Amino acid sequence: MRALHVLLGALAGVTVLALLPELSTGVGGALMASVVGLLAGGVVLGRARADAFGLGALAALAVCGAFGLPAIAGGGLGVALLHAARIRRARHWLGGVAVALLAFAGGALAVVLLHRFAGLGVEREVSALVVAAALTALPFAIPTDDEVAFGLRQALEGTKGARRWRLLRALVVRRRAARRPGALEEAWAGMPAILGRASDEVGSARLRALVRAERAAEALDRAELAIGSAPAPFDAERTLAAELEAIRDLER
């Protein structure tokens, strides 16, 4: 999934840089450029969110020169705006700075490349597009948290003792690149909001249940890999189902 996200993000970035300057003439072109920017913002973030769409629209303005910027600066700022939501979710402030610098540098270099090889033949233009897409994907080299992990990090602020330890353990578990069943992913998605409004006892119980469910899902995944295409062992499925049911019970 991450590889697909990076690929789509690279295509979104190079589409914004390559197409928007050509599309932005006239009212219809301006509307089309805005739509492309909105879609690109959602693709880069990986979710349909208002902040992603807003940043995508600002990126479209920057690339189209609406801010009075040179093309190189507009391209760098445009790609940085596409990744602004990811900059916010960086795991450390240095990571956020690195994402911002890579985004700006990649966007600026991509603009230079696209302008340099424009009109020099289909082969060179396609090669330039491929390299430009890779440049706009540079920010993905820095890992950032998803919305759930970012919410757990925010909940860590000001916490101490056992609650902080449980949040840290849940954050480590969440950051693992694991295959999660849909029901488990839905349970994770509601966690930041629950931590904000529920008591410490309820939040801690939910965190423990999620960690147990993650372990059960990992055990089921290992069992499936071990036996190939055959059905997973019943006990691994039953354990995961029991943990998911325990999480649902906590919501009632």
N, C-alpha and C positions, 0 to 999 in steps of 0.2 A: 504493500500500500504506500509506503513512503516513497519508493522509487516512482510509482505512478504520480504521486503528488508533486514530486520534483519535476517530472517531465511536463505535467500540465502547467505547473507554475512557470517553467521556462518558456513554454509556448505562449502563455498569457503575456509574459513580459515582452517577448520579442514582437508579439502581435501589436501591443500598445505602441512600441517604439517605431515599428515599421509602417503600420497602417494609419495611425491617428493623424500624422501630419498631412496625409493625402486626403483623409476623410473630412477634415474639419472645415472645409470651405462651404459656405452657405448654411442656411438653417438646418436643412436635412442632414448635411454632413456633420454639423455640430451635434445634433441629436444622436446620430450613429456613433460618433466618437465617444459621447457620454455613455452610451450603452456598452460599448466595448470596454471602457474604463471600469464601469460598475461590475461587469462580469469578471474582468481580470482581477479586481480586488477580492471578489469572493473565491475565485480559484486559488489565488496565492495563499489566502488564509485557510482555505480548505472547508469553509462553512459559509452559509448564507447569513451574514450578520450585517446589521446597520452600519457598524463602524467600518467593516470591510468595504461596503458599497460606497460610503462617504469618502474613504481614502482613495478608492479606485477613481471616483469622479475627480478628486483633486489631482490625482496622477495624470488623468487625461488632460486637464487644464495645463499642467506643467509641461507635458510633452508637446502640446499644441502651441506653446509659446504665449499662453494667455497672461502669464505673469511678467512678460517682457524679458524673459531669460533667453540667453543663447541656446541653440539646439543641444549642445553638449550638456550644459548645466540643467536644462529642462529634462533631458533624458535621465540624468543621474538622479535628480529630485523625484522624477516620476516613478522610477523603480524603487527608490527609498520609501516613497509613500505607499506603494503596493505592499511593502514589507513592514510598514509601520506597526501594524497590530502584532506581528511576530517579534518585532523589536521590543515591544512592551512585555511580551511573555518570555523574553530571554531568561535563562536560569541564573544569570549574574549580570551586573551592570556592564562588566567588560564584554560579555557575550552580546549584549545589546549594542554596544559601541561597534563591535566587530560586524554584526549584521548590517548596521547602518552604513559603515564604511564600504563593505563589500557591495551593498546594494547601489550606493551612489557611484562607486568606481565602475562596477559592472555595467550599469546603465549608460554612463558617459562613454566608456570604451565601445559599447555596442553601437551607440549612435555614430561614433567616429568610423567604425567598421562598415556600417550600413551605408553611410554617405560615401565612403572611399570606393566601394565596389558597385555602387549604383550605376546601371547602364553599361556595365562591362561584360555583359553576356550572362545567359541563364546559369551556366555552371558556376561562375564566380559569385553571382548573386545568391544562389542557393547555399554555397559554401559559407558565404558571409552570414546568411541567416542562421545556419546551424551554429556557427561559432558565437554569434550574438546571443542566441538562445542560451548557450552554455554560460555566457557572461552574466545574463540576467538571472541565472539560477545559482550564482555563487553564494548568495545569502543562505541558501538551504544547507550549506556546509556546516553552519553553526546550529547545533540542536537547540530547540526552544520547547517550552512546555505547551501542552494542549490546554484547553479551557479548564478542564477538571484539575489538572496538576497546578495550574496557575491559581485556581481558587483555593486549593489546599495550601499553597504557599502564602496566600493572603491571610488565611485563617491562622497560620503560624505566628503572625505578628502579635507580640505581647503575651504569648502563651508560655507557660513554664511547666515543669514537672512531668507527670505521667501523660497529661494531655498532649504536650509538645512531642513527647517520644512517640505516641501513637500516630500523630499527624505526620511526623517524619517517616515513620515506617510505611504509612499509607502512601506517602509521596514517592518513596523509593519503589514501591510495588507498582504504582500507577505509571511510572516512567519506563517500566519494562516494555519492550516491543513484543507484546503477546497477542495471540489471537483470542479475542473475547467473544463469547456468545452475545447475541443481541440483548438478552435480558440482563446480563451482567454489565454491559455497556450502559444500558439505561439506568441501572442502579448507581453506577459511578457518576453519571451526568447530573443526578439530583443532589450529590453529596455537598458541593459548596454551599448551595442554598440552605440545606438542612443544618449545616454547621453554623450558619449565620442566625438561625432562628430557634434551634432546638437547644435543650439543656445539655450540659456537659455529659451527663449520663447517657442520654439518648444518642448524642453524636458519637461518643466513644463506642457504644454498642454497635452502632452502624459501621464504624470503621473496622472494628474487629471482625464483623460478619463479612465485610467486603474483602478483607485480607484472606480470610478462610476460603471464600468463594474463589479468589484468584488462585490460591494453591490447588483447589479442586479442579479448576479449569486447566491449570498447567499439568496436573496429573492425567487428566483426560486427554490432553494434547499429546503427551508422551506415550500414552497407551495407544492412541491412534497411529502414531508414527511407528511404533514398535510392531504393529500387526498389519500395517499396510492398509489395504482397502476393506479388510474385514471389519465387522461392527466392533465398536470400542467395548471393553469389558464393562459388564453391567454395574459393577461396584463403583467404578469411576464416574459413570453417568449418574448413579444414584446419589453419590456424595455431592456432586455439583448441584443436582436438583434440590437436595436437602438444604444446602447453603443458600441457594437462591430463594427458597421458600422462607428461610429464616429472615432474610432481608425484607421480603414482602410482609412478614409478620410485624416487623419493626415499623413499617409505614402505617399500620392500622391504628 
